[in-house]
Amino acid sequence: MKKIVSLCLLMLSGAVAFGVAYESKNGYSLNASELCEASTIDVFNFVDVQGVGKLCNVNVIAQQLQKEMDLEGYVALSKGQYNMQAATFEVSDEVVSGMPAKRMEVSLGMFKFLHVGVLKDSKMYLLTYTASAELFDKHLVEVEKMIKSWKFNQ
């Protein structure tokens, strides 16, 4: 499992040391704000895609949410963030491992994203397929197979 830290941008005058030291297994470290917490992320890169501007991968992130956040609220929040960037955003219902899920398809500039979100025990599991618009359909069948095979431990 790889860990990342969501960076919180702060407007500060002068250099001020803050936060908690974070050492990544991916070869970097930083001081994260005490207001942030690390998430868990797995990334699966398609090895046949190479070159500048040619991105094609799947990642799964698990993030603890506030107990009052539901699937609809998460989708609304996501849509609001994308709409600020003039993206197309389509939402549909999905079932993953017998649980209700949301499927969000986004086009933004020269990239396309497919997000599938499952909320389990106040934790959002978000599978995201990211690809350049020209490559998106190339691996979509494989990504659909990954989504259908997605299982959760009880």
N, CA, C and O of each residue as an XYZ file, in Angstrom:
616
protein
N       0.831     -1.183      0.000
C       0.000      0.000      0.000
C       0.873      1.242      0.000
O       1.851      1.330      0.741
N       0.528      2.145     -0.792
C       1.232      3.424     -0.848
C       0.402      4.450     -0.115
O      -0.827      4.385     -0.116
N       1.068      5.388      0.505
C       0.338      6.434      1.227
C       0.664      7.782      0.625
O       1.797      8.044      0.220
N      -0.324      8.617      0.572
C      -0.109      9.996      0.147
C      -0.719     10.913      1.180
O      -1.514     10.492      2.021
N      -0.353     12.116      1.106
C      -0.926     13.120      2.004
C      -1.648     14.138      1.153
O      -1.093     14.638      0.174
N      -2.853     14.443      1.506
C      -3.568     15.534      0.848
C      -2.970     16.824      1.366
O      -2.977     17.085      2.569
N      -2.453     17.629      0.455
C      -1.793     18.865      0.879
C      -2.814     19.963      1.097
O      -3.682     20.189      0.253
N      -2.714     20.632      2.203
C      -3.577     21.773      2.511
C      -2.782     23.026      2.209
O      -1.705     23.232      2.769
N      -3.311     23.874      1.318
C      -2.618     25.107      0.966
C      -2.959     26.190      1.978
O      -4.130     26.451      2.255
N      -1.939     26.807      2.518
C      -2.135     27.862      3.506
C      -1.409     29.116      3.051
O      -0.283     29.039      2.559
N      -2.038     30.259      3.210
C      -1.405     31.533      2.905
C      -0.717     32.007      4.182
O      -1.372     32.403      5.146
N       0.601     31.962      4.172
C       1.362     32.369      5.350
C       2.375     33.421      4.946
O       2.971     33.324      3.874
N       2.578     34.413      5.778
C       3.641     35.382      5.514
C       4.879     34.919      6.260
O       4.832     34.697      7.470
N       5.979     34.773      5.551
C       7.213     34.280      6.140
C       7.227     32.759      6.177
O       6.204     32.113      5.951
N       8.377     32.204      6.458
C       8.539     30.745      6.529
C       8.247     30.290      7.946
O       8.939     30.682      8.885
N       7.237     29.476      8.098
C       6.849     28.986      9.407
C       6.843     27.460      9.367
O       6.189     26.865      8.511
N       7.566     26.827     10.285
C       7.546     25.367     10.369
C       6.224     24.946     10.988
O       5.762     25.561     11.948
N       5.609     23.892     10.439
C       4.321     23.457     10.966
C       4.151     21.963     10.746
O       4.905     21.338     10.002
N       3.174     21.420     11.388
C       2.669     20.106     11.055
C       3.422     18.926     11.608
O       4.214     19.008     12.546
N       3.118     17.819     10.958
C       3.598     16.513     11.366
C       4.498     15.979     10.270
O       4.127     16.014      9.097
N       5.674     15.484     10.628
C       6.586     14.912      9.639
C       5.955     13.659      9.041
O       5.484     12.780      9.762
N       5.954     13.594      7.713
C       5.400     12.444      6.999
C       6.480     11.873      6.091
O       7.053     12.591      5.271
N       6.755     10.599      6.236
C       7.746      9.905      5.420
C       7.011      8.920      4.523
O       6.413      7.957      5.004
N       7.057      9.163      3.224
C       6.369      8.307      2.265
C       7.233      7.110      1.887
O       8.461      7.199      1.878
N       6.598      6.013      1.581
C       7.295      4.845      1.048
C       7.684      5.084     -0.413
O       8.353      4.252     -1.026
N       7.260      6.226     -0.965
C       7.540      6.537     -2.361
C       8.716      7.493     -2.526
O       8.860      8.110     -3.582
N       9.560      7.627     -1.503
C      10.782      8.371     -1.645
C      10.695      9.862     -1.406
O      11.519     10.599     -1.948
N       9.759     10.342     -0.636
C       9.714     11.757     -0.286
C       9.231     11.911      1.142
O       8.665     10.991      1.733
N       9.469     13.095      1.681
C       8.946     13.414      3.000
C       8.516     14.875      2.984
O       8.972     15.658      2.150
N       7.648     15.229      3.898
C       7.204     16.612      4.039
C       6.591     16.790      5.403
O       6.293     15.821      6.101
N       6.407     18.045      5.775
C       5.682     18.353      6.999
C       4.259     18.692      6.595
O       4.024     19.689      5.913
N       3.326     17.882      7.005
C       1.923     18.076      6.655
C       1.232     18.871      7.757
O       1.588     18.783      8.932
N       0.255     19.635      7.352
C      -0.538     20.370      8.323
C      -1.185     19.397      9.295
O      -1.562     18.287      8.916
N      -1.310     19.812     10.535
C      -1.990     18.975     11.519
C      -3.469     18.826     11.207
O      -4.143     17.980     11.794
N      -3.985     19.641     10.283
C      -5.384     19.554      9.873
C      -5.599     18.494      8.799
O      -6.738     18.225      8.416
N      -4.517     17.890      8.309
C      -4.610     16.876      7.250
C      -4.367     15.494      7.824
O      -3.723     15.333      8.860
N      -4.896     14.500      7.127
C      -4.568     13.122      7.466
C      -4.258     12.374      6.189
O      -4.795     12.692      5.128
N      -3.394     11.381      6.289
C      -2.984     10.605      5.124
C      -4.114      9.683      4.692
O      -4.882      9.191      5.518
N      -4.205      9.458      3.399
C      -5.133      8.488      2.826
C      -4.326      7.293      2.338
O      -3.097      7.344      2.283
N      -5.007      6.244      1.993
C      -4.358      5.072      1.433
C      -4.677      5.028     -0.047
O      -5.824      5.236     -0.441
N      -3.668      4.759     -0.879
C      -3.888      4.737     -2.321
C      -3.103      3.603     -2.976
O      -1.965      3.325     -2.599
N      -3.713      2.964     -3.946
C      -3.069      1.972     -4.801
C      -3.175      2.472     -6.224
O      -4.232      2.950     -6.634
N      -2.097      2.371     -6.987
C      -2.087      2.825     -8.370
C      -1.699      1.670     -9.279
O      -0.734      0.954     -9.010
N      -2.458      1.493    -10.358
C      -2.208      0.464    -11.358
C      -2.000      1.167    -12.697
O      -2.943      1.731    -13.251
N      -0.773      1.137    -13.221
C      -0.447      1.796    -14.478
C      -0.556      0.803    -15.632
O      -0.130     -0.345    -15.504
N      -1.114      1.230    -16.741
C      -1.126      0.407    -17.944
C       0.243      0.546    -18.598
O       0.639      1.648    -18.978
N       0.968     -0.560    -18.732
C       2.363     -0.522    -19.159
C       2.533     -0.260    -20.656
O       3.632      0.083    -21.092
N       1.483     -0.411    -21.444
C       1.613     -0.196    -22.892
C       1.402      1.253    -23.291
O       1.424      1.570    -24.480
N       1.199      2.134    -22.333
C       0.967      3.549    -22.623
C       2.208      4.330    -22.209
O       2.594      4.334    -21.040
N       2.822      4.987    -23.176
C       4.026      5.761    -22.908
C       3.996      7.043    -23.711
O       3.303      7.128    -24.725
N       4.737      8.037    -23.270
C       4.874      9.278    -24.016
C       4.299     10.464    -23.272
O       3.468     10.312    -22.377
N       4.744     11.625    -23.645
C       4.302     12.869    -23.030
C       2.815     13.072    -23.281
O       2.350     12.949    -24.414
N       2.071     13.381    -22.226
C       0.639     13.625    -22.347
C      -0.188     12.368    -22.507
O      -1.395     12.450    -22.737
N       0.435     11.201    -22.390
C      -0.285      9.937    -22.535
C      -0.377      9.282    -21.159
O       0.524      8.557    -20.738
N      -1.452      9.544    -20.488
C      -1.663      9.044    -19.144
C      -2.768      7.997    -19.179
O      -3.789      8.191    -19.839
N      -2.572      6.901    -18.481
C      -3.593      5.857    -18.449
C      -3.338      4.999    -17.208
O      -2.427      4.171    -17.203
N      -4.145      5.195    -16.149
C      -3.969      4.388    -14.954
C      -5.275      4.277    -14.182
O      -6.246      4.986    -14.448
N      -5.267      3.371    -13.226
C      -6.383      3.182    -12.301
C      -5.805      3.335    -10.904
O      -4.754      2.773    -10.595
N      -6.491      4.097    -10.059
C      -6.069      4.148     -8.671
C      -7.284      3.960     -7.783
O      -8.412      4.286     -8.153
N      -7.024      3.430     -6.619
C      -8.075      3.238     -5.619
C      -7.606      3.931     -4.354
O      -6.519      3.668     -3.841
N      -8.452      4.817     -3.869
C      -8.128      5.554     -2.654
C      -9.202      5.259     -1.605
O     -10.389      5.173     -1.922
N      -8.774      5.108     -0.373
C      -9.698      4.912      0.747
C      -9.540      6.107      1.670
O      -8.433      6.436      2.097
N     -10.656      6.753      1.974
C     -10.604      7.987      2.756
C     -11.728      7.987      3.779
O     -12.891      7.775      3.435
N     -11.381      8.225      5.027
C     -12.375      8.312      6.096
C     -13.189      9.587      5.922
O     -12.620     10.664      5.747
N     -14.502      9.479      5.967
C     -15.384     10.636      5.839
C     -16.074     10.904      7.165
O     -16.082     10.060      8.062
N     -16.652     12.090      7.273
C     -17.472     12.382      8.440
C     -18.694     11.472      8.389
O     -19.198     11.167      7.309
N     -19.164     11.044      9.539
C     -20.266     10.084      9.595
C     -21.526     10.559      8.897
O     -22.294      9.736      8.398
N     -21.766     11.883      8.848
C     -22.989     12.379      8.218
C     -22.894     12.442      6.691
O     -23.909     12.667      6.032
N     -21.707     12.249      6.113
C     -21.539     12.276      4.654
C     -22.082     10.970      4.065
O     -21.710      9.879      4.498
N     -22.962     11.099      3.076
C     -23.469      9.915      2.390
C     -22.976      9.939      0.944
O     -22.280     10.865      0.529
N     -23.348      8.910      0.186
C     -22.904      8.773     -1.200
C     -23.358      9.954     -2.056
O     -22.586     10.472     -2.863
N     -24.610     10.379     -1.879
C     -25.142     11.518     -2.641
C     -24.379     12.799     -2.318
O     -24.083     13.594     -3.210
N     -24.065     12.993     -1.047
C     -23.321     14.169     -0.632
C     -21.913     14.188     -1.216
O     -21.403     15.240     -1.598
N     -21.293     13.016     -1.280
C     -19.957     12.914     -1.856
C     -19.981     13.251     -3.347
O     -19.093     13.942     -3.848
N     -20.999     12.759     -4.048
C     -21.142     13.054     -5.474
C     -21.355     14.554     -5.683
O     -20.748     15.150     -6.572
N     -22.211     15.159     -4.871
C     -22.476     16.595     -4.998
C     -21.194     17.404     -4.774
O     -20.927     18.367     -5.493
N     -20.412     17.009     -3.784
C     -19.150     17.686     -3.513
C     -18.193     17.536     -4.699
O     -17.558     18.505     -5.115
N     -18.095     16.335     -5.232
C     -17.223     16.081     -6.382
C     -17.668     16.876     -7.597
O     -16.849     17.464     -8.303
N     -18.965     16.890     -7.832
C     -19.494     17.622     -8.987
C     -19.190     19.110     -8.863
O     -18.816     19.757     -9.842
N     -19.350     19.643     -7.672
C     -19.050     21.045     -7.443
C     -17.595     21.379     -7.724
O     -17.299     22.434     -8.284
N     -16.692     20.501     -7.346
C     -15.274     20.737     -7.598
C     -14.967     20.700     -9.089
O     -14.203     21.531     -9.581
N     -15.541     19.765     -9.802
C     -15.304     19.688    -11.252
C     -15.981     20.831    -11.993
O     -15.411     21.363    -12.946
N     -17.171     21.217    -11.584
C     -17.884     22.279    -12.292
C     -17.137     23.593    -12.258
O     -17.295     24.423    -13.154
N     -16.327     23.792    -11.239
C     -15.523     25.001    -11.174
C     -14.502     25.013    -12.312
O     -13.946     26.064    -12.633
N     -14.257     23.871    -12.913
C     -13.271     23.760    -13.982
C     -13.931     23.510    -15.340
O     -13.255     23.094    -16.280
N     -15.235     23.756    -15.458
C     -15.985     23.623    -16.712
C     -15.877     22.233    -17.326
O     -15.655     22.107    -18.530
N     -16.030     21.201    -16.525
C     -15.977     19.825    -17.015
C     -17.382     19.301    -17.282
O     -18.354     19.801    -16.714
N     -17.491     18.291    -18.146
C     -18.759     17.570    -18.253
C     -18.742     16.510    -17.153
O     -17.700     15.918    -16.873
N     -19.880     16.279    -16.542
C     -19.964     15.416    -15.367
C     -21.264     14.630    -15.450
O     -22.345     15.214    -15.370
N     -21.172     13.310    -15.612
C     -22.358     12.453    -15.679
C     -22.321     11.467    -14.522
O     -21.277     10.892    -14.216
N     -23.471     11.276    -13.882
C     -23.567     10.395    -12.723
C     -24.594      9.305    -12.997
O     -25.648      9.562    -13.578
N     -24.273      8.077    -12.569
C     -25.233      6.979    -12.665
C     -25.032      6.048    -11.473
O     -24.005      6.085    -10.795
N     -26.042      5.213    -11.239
C     -25.957      4.244    -10.147
C     -25.165      3.032    -10.606
O     -25.157      2.683    -11.786
N     -24.505      2.401     -9.654
C     -23.663      1.226     -9.901
C     -23.827      0.323     -8.689
O     -24.220      0.786     -7.618
N     -23.532     -0.940     -8.847
C     -23.481     -1.874     -7.727
C     -22.090     -2.497     -7.737
O     -21.641     -3.026     -8.754
N     -21.418     -2.428     -6.599
C     -20.076     -2.989     -6.464
C     -20.080     -3.919     -5.266
O     -20.380     -3.502     -4.147
N     -19.750     -5.164     -5.499
C     -19.685     -6.156     -4.427
C     -20.997     -6.193     -3.631
O     -20.988     -6.357     -2.411
N     -22.124     -6.038     -4.340
C     -23.438     -6.088     -3.724
C     -23.853     -4.821     -2.992
O     -24.918     -4.787     -2.376
N     -23.027     -3.778     -3.049
C     -23.325     -2.530     -2.346
C     -23.637     -1.418     -3.348
O     -23.099     -1.404     -4.455
N     -24.513     -0.484     -2.953
C     -24.777      0.645     -3.848
C     -23.522      1.484     -4.035
O     -22.744      1.693     -3.104
N     -23.347      1.953     -5.253
C     -22.183      2.769     -5.599
C     -22.621      3.844     -6.584
O     -23.724      3.788     -7.128
N     -21.767      4.802     -6.805
C     -22.017      5.851     -7.794
C     -20.895      5.824     -8.819
O     -19.722      5.649     -8.489
N     -21.289      6.002    -10.058
C     -20.361      6.070    -11.184
C     -20.384      7.502    -11.694
O     -21.444      8.036    -12.023
N     -19.211      8.119    -11.757
C     -19.091      9.503    -12.211
C     -18.126      9.535    -13.390
O     -16.960      9.163    -13.258
N     -18.622      9.985    -14.546
C     -17.777     10.094    -15.732
C     -17.544     11.570    -16.014
O     -18.484     12.362    -16.082
N     -16.268     11.926    -16.179
C     -15.882     13.326    -16.296
C     -14.967     13.510    -17.501
O     -14.047     12.724    -17.724
N     -15.234     14.558    -18.273
C     -14.319     15.003    -19.328
C     -13.821     16.376    -18.927
O     -14.604     17.270    -18.610
N     -12.527     16.527    -18.945
C     -11.928     17.795    -18.527
C     -10.714     18.055    -19.404
O      -9.669     17.427    -19.238
N     -10.862     18.978    -20.328
C      -9.759     19.283    -21.231
C      -9.383     18.070    -22.048
O     -10.235     17.467    -22.701
N      -8.113     17.708    -22.016
C      -7.650     16.558    -22.797
C      -7.654     15.253    -22.005
O      -7.040     14.272    -22.425
N      -8.346     15.234    -20.854
C      -8.412     14.027    -20.039
C      -9.841     13.596    -19.775
O     -10.771     14.402    -19.794
N      -9.993     12.294    -19.527
C     -11.269     11.728    -19.095
C     -11.022     10.939    -17.823
O      -9.956     10.359    -17.617
N     -12.043     10.936    -16.974
C     -11.969     10.230    -15.703
C     -13.233      9.393    -15.517
O     -14.328      9.824    -15.877
N     -13.079      8.225    -14.968
C     -14.201      7.401    -14.538
C     -13.967      7.131    -13.061
O     -12.987      6.486    -12.690
N     -14.874      7.628    -12.211
C     -14.803      7.397    -10.769
C     -15.940      6.451    -10.388
O     -17.073      6.629    -10.834
N     -15.643      5.464     -9.580
C     -16.677      4.619     -8.991
C     -16.465      4.671     -7.485
O     -15.418      4.269     -6.978
N     -17.481      5.177     -6.774
C     -17.371      5.360     -5.333
C     -18.293      4.448     -4.564
O     -19.466      4.294     -4.903
N     -17.746      3.842     -3.518
C     -18.501      2.970     -2.624
C     -18.272      3.471     -1.203
O     -17.131      3.672     -0.789
N     -19.344      3.670     -0.465
C     -19.246      4.109      0.924
C     -19.511      2.907      1.824
O     -20.576      2.292      1.772
N     -18.509      2.587      2.658
C     -18.629      1.444      3.568
C     -18.055      1.851      4.919
O     -16.884      2.220      5.014
N     -18.871      1.785      5.954
C     -18.436      2.103      7.319
C     -17.789      3.481      7.408
O     -16.708      3.624      7.979
N     -18.445      4.498      6.847
C     -17.980      5.892      6.845
C     -16.649      6.089      6.119
O     -15.982      7.105      6.311
N     -16.265      5.129      5.294
C     -15.045      5.245      4.510
C     -15.426      5.214      3.037
O     -16.157      4.328      2.594
N     -14.922      6.193      2.277
C     -15.172      6.242      0.848
C     -14.054      5.495      0.137
O     -12.875      5.807      0.300
N     -14.442      4.514     -0.644
C     -13.520      3.807     -1.520
C     -13.802      4.328     -2.918
O     -14.908      4.175     -3.436
N     -12.798      4.945     -3.526
C     -12.987      5.576     -4.817
C     -11.989      4.999     -5.816
O     -10.780      5.198     -5.696
N     -12.519      4.282     -6.803
C     -11.707      3.782     -7.897
C     -11.778      4.817     -9.005
O     -12.869      5.218     -9.413
N     -10.624      5.255     -9.495
C     -10.573      6.266    -10.537
C      -9.731      5.769    -11.699
O      -8.566      5.407    -11.530
N     -10.336      5.755    -12.883
C      -9.622      5.474    -14.121
C      -9.363      6.814    -14.786
O     -10.296      7.571    -15.052
N      -8.101      7.107    -15.053
C      -7.690      8.366    -15.667
C      -6.961      8.059    -16.961
O      -6.076      7.204    -17.001
N      -7.338      8.764    -18.016
C      -6.649      8.580    -19.297
C      -6.779      9.839    -20.138
O      -7.716     10.621    -19.977
N      -5.827     10.017    -21.030
C      -5.983     11.089    -21.997
C      -7.209     10.738    -22.834
O      -7.515      9.560    -23.021
N      -7.905     11.743    -23.334
C      -9.147     11.522    -24.085
C      -8.944     10.554    -25.236
O      -9.821      9.739    -25.522
N      -7.797     10.633    -25.899
C      -7.543      9.756    -27.045
C      -7.335      8.297    -26.642
O      -7.531      7.400    -27.462
N      -6.940      8.047    -25.390
C      -6.670      6.675    -24.938
C      -7.760      6.096    -24.049
O      -7.710      4.912    -23.716
N      -8.735      6.892    -23.659
C      -9.723      6.462    -22.660
C     -10.409      5.151    -23.040
O     -10.497      4.245    -22.211
N     -10.887      5.034    -24.253
C     -11.613      3.826    -24.667
C     -10.715      2.601    -24.799
O     -11.200      1.471    -24.745
N      -9.410      2.814    -24.972
C      -8.480      1.704    -25.198
C      -8.519      0.670    -24.077
O      -8.508     -0.531    -24.347
N      -8.564      1.119    -22.826
C      -8.528      0.187    -21.695
C      -9.830      0.148    -20.901
O      -9.879     -0.442    -19.822
N     -10.874      0.766    -21.420
C     -12.131      0.828    -20.673
C     -12.692     -0.560    -20.369
O     -13.219     -0.775    -19.278
N     -12.594     -1.501    -21.297
C     -13.091     -2.875    -21.058
C     -12.338     -3.511    -19.897
O     -12.943     -4.179    -19.058
N     -11.023     -3.311    -19.840
C     -10.229     -3.867    -18.747
C     -10.609     -3.228    -17.411
O     -10.680     -3.910    -16.388
N     -10.849     -1.936    -17.426
C     -11.243     -1.235    -16.205
C     -12.602     -1.729    -15.732
O     -12.807     -1.919    -14.533
N     -13.527     -1.939    -16.655
C     -14.854     -2.470    -16.286
C     -14.710     -3.840    -15.619
O     -15.433     -4.137    -14.668
N     -13.801     -4.665    -16.097
C     -13.551     -5.976    -15.472
C     -13.019     -5.797    -14.056
O     -13.403     -6.534    -13.147
N     -12.130     -4.814    -13.867
C     -11.598     -4.549    -12.527
C     -12.723     -4.140    -11.584
O     -12.774     -4.593    -10.440
N     -13.631     -3.279    -12.067
C     -14.741     -2.823    -11.233
C     -15.639     -3.985    -10.843
O     -16.053     -4.096     -9.689
N     -15.942     -4.858    -11.812
C     -16.806     -6.019    -11.519
C     -16.154     -6.991    -10.541
O     -16.855     -7.704     -9.823
N     -14.821     -7.030    -10.502
C     -14.117     -7.968     -9.610
C     -13.866     -7.392     -8.209
O     -13.378     -8.095     -7.324
N     -14.197     -6.129     -8.018
C     -13.909     -5.421     -6.767
C     -14.700     -6.023     -5.614
O     -15.929     -6.061     -5.667
N     -14.033     -6.485     -4.596
C     -14.650     -7.085     -3.402
C     -14.121     -6.398     -2.151
O     -13.021     -5.846     -2.151
N     -14.908     -6.438     -1.096
C     -14.514     -5.847      0.179
C     -14.506     -6.899      1.253
O     -15.364     -7.781      1.278
N     -13.525     -6.809      2.154
C     -13.472     -7.713      3.293
C     -14.578     -7.348      4.271
O     -14.887     -6.170      4.453
N     -15.161     -8.334      4.888
C     -16.237     -8.083      5.837
C     -15.685     -7.687      7.127
O     -16.437     -7.429      8.067
